[in-house]
Amino acid sequence: MLDEFDERRNRRHQADRRPVLGPEELVRQNMAALGAVVVFVTVLAPLARLVGTLYVLIRLHEAGRPAICAVPSPGPSGCAHGR
């Protein structure tokens, strides 16, 4: 009798073998706010950081190299040595 019960339980668990996501499980357990925090910290915050870094790097690349001038002058380039 116990073997029959175990076999039925194993079959039921094998049918439901899809991976359970952490935030999804937190929502099931009535902790939706904590699930939202987990999603923010693991997905949205790193994505925002990456996008911000790319924005800064792209803007720096578009601006080109700045003219480094040790001695400023009133000329068109602003540098005494002609750069």
Secondary structure by P-SEA (a helix, b strand, c coil): caaaaaaaaaaaaaaacccccaaaaaaaacaaaaaaaaaaacccaaaaaaaaaaaaaaaaaaacccccccccccccccccccc
